[in-house]
């Protein structure tokens, strides 16, 4: 236990898009720290094809005071997309490290910073930490996708714990202001070890927006589990 306050990013992947503004307000009132808007092409997330993007961010921007982060599962990204995300009111752009490396990544980062947005990179399933060892000096968020593939997609791979610990060490030694985020298959029942391994932010969608007792209960359950694991007290 380290006593730090770990943040909750309410992911919109499992929100009701017909009630999106209302549900975003509910998540904010319940105590979420970020609104996590996923944008997907037809490559990385075949179960969520063509989901999200600047239109969604623009639609909810006036309904929440929380920072909105655009998590873009995109094989390709250009200046137009970065500009549109910024104009829509996003506070952070997160791209997959697998598709954005080298000089193209530097240009996307520079464009993002020009708009005063923060920038993050995601490591998706089975991508090694080495992919971000250089970029870690410049980014504001390292997001590790931890969901499982063998027993249940909606669980997380225990092989990720050593990786999260190594990522924690990497961030602490090279860029302490960078957030370490975990995403995928996370529930109140299994979040404790991820927090103990060093996560700063937890993305949660289904267990917030599809909680059997409503959004407030979903955020509260996750907050209680996170705070218990971290030892955080108001």
N, C-alpha and C positions, 0 to 999 in steps of 0.2 A: 504493500500500500504506500502511495506517495502523497495522498491528500490533495491532488490536483483536481480541478473541475474539468471533466471530459465533456466535450460538446456533442450534441445530437444534431445530425443533419437529416431532416425529414425528406426522404426521397419520393419523388412524384411518380415513380414507375407503377405503383399500385394504387394511386389515387383515382377517384372518380372524376374523369375529365369533364363530365357534365356539371360537376359542382366544384370545380377546381379552386376558384377564388375563395369560396366559402370554406373549403377544407384547408386551404393554406392559412386562412385566418384562425381556424380552430387549432392547427398545429402550433402557430405562434402563441396563441393564448394559453396553450397547454404547456409551453416551456421549451419548445424546440429552439435551437440556436441558429440554424441555417435552413434555407429551403434549397433542396438539392434537385435540380431539374435535369433529368437525363435526356440527351438527344442522341438518337441512334440512326445509323444508315442501315443498309441491307447486308452488312458483312459481319461485324463483330457480335451483334445481338439479334440473331435470326428470330428469336421469340418476341422481340420488341421492335420490329422493323418500322423505320420512319417515325419514331416516337419523339416528340418534343422539339425543341429548338427555340429560336428567337421569338416566334409567335407566342409560344407558351409563356416565356419570360415576360414579354411585353404585356400579356393579358393579366398576369398576377402582380406585376410590379407595383401597381397602385393599391394593392390590397394587403401588403405586408411591409413592415419596416425592417424585417430581417434581411441580412445579406442573402442574395440569390447566387448560387453557384451553378454554372452550366457544365455538366459532366458530359462531354461529347464523345461518344463511342463512334468515332469517324475514321475511316481508312484514309480519307483525304480532307484537308482543311486549307482554306485560302484566306486572303485578307478580307474578302467580302463577308465571310462567315464571322470572323473576329469582329469586324466593324458592326455587323448586324446584332451580334450578341451584346456588344457594348452599348449600342444605341437602344436596345431593348431594356437595358437597366441592370444587367448582370454585374456582379461584383468580383466574380472569379470565373476563369475558363480553365477546364481540366481536360487534357488530351491524353490518349493512350500512348505510352512510351514506345510500344511495339511499332507503331506506324509513323512516329514523328521523332526522328533522330538527326543529328548532324546539323548542317547549315539550315535546312528547312525549319528545324525546331527553333534555331536561334532567331530566325525571321518572325516566326509566329509569337515567340516570347516577346520580342521587341515591340511588335504591333500591339500585343495585349497590354504591355506596360505603358505604351503611348496613350492608351485609353484609361490609364489609372485603374485597370483591373489587376487582380492578383492572378497568378498562373500556377497550375498544378499539373502533375503527371500521374497517370494510373499505370500500375503493373497488373495486368490481367492474369488469368489462370496460367500457371507454370512459367511465367516470365521471370527470369532471375533478377536479383537486385542489382547486378552489375550494369544493367541497362541505364541506371540513373546515377551512377557514381560520379559522373562529371557534372550532370545537370543539377545535382542536389544543391550546389552552391548558389543557384539562382532562383529556384522555385519556392513557392509559398506553401505548397501542399504535395505530399507524396501519399497517394491513395493505393492501397493494396487490396485487390479483390480476393476474398478468402473462401468463397463458396466451394462446396464439394462437388465431385463428379461421380463417385463410385456408389456410396450408400444413399445419398440424397443430395440433390442440388441445393435444397434449402437447409444445408448445414454448412459447416466450414471445415477445411482441411487442416488437420492437426500439424501437418508438415509446415503450415504457415507460421506457427509460433516461433521457431528459430529464425525465420526470415524477418518477422516483425521485430524481434529483439535486435537483430543485426541492423535493421533499418533505424531503430531507435539510437543505436550507437553511432551510426553514420551521420544522422541528423545532429545529434548532440555534439559531435566533433567538428562538423563542417558548416552547419547552418541551423543553429538552435531555434531560430524563428520559424522554421518550416514546420507545418503541422503534419503529423503522421496519422493517417486516416485508414480505417478498415471498412470494408463494404462487402455484402453478399452473404445471405444465409444466416444473419446474426439475429439472435433472439435474446430476450431477457435471461433465459435459462443457460445460454452458452457464451455470454459476453465476457464473463469475469476473467478468463485466462487471456483474452485479447487485451483487456485493460491492463492486466498485470504485466503483459509483455511490452507495454509502452504506448498504446494508442492514445491520441489526443482527441480524435473525432470518430464517432460511430455513425455510419449511414444506415438508416432503417426506413423501410418503406412499407412492406406488407404488414408487419406487426404494428405499424402506426395507423395506416389508412384503411386497413381491413381488420382491425382489432374487433373482436366480438362485442366488446363493450364501448366501442367508439374511439375516436382519435385521442381524446384527452387521456383515456385509460391506457392507450398504447404508449403515448409519450411518458406518462407517469410510471408505467411498468419498467420501461427502459431506463428512465432516470434513476429510479430506485436501485435497479440492478447495477448500473454503472457506478453510482455513488458508493454503494456497498463494496464493490470491488476495488475502488480507488481510495476509499477511506475519506472521501470528501465530506466536509461538513460546512454548512452555511456559517 
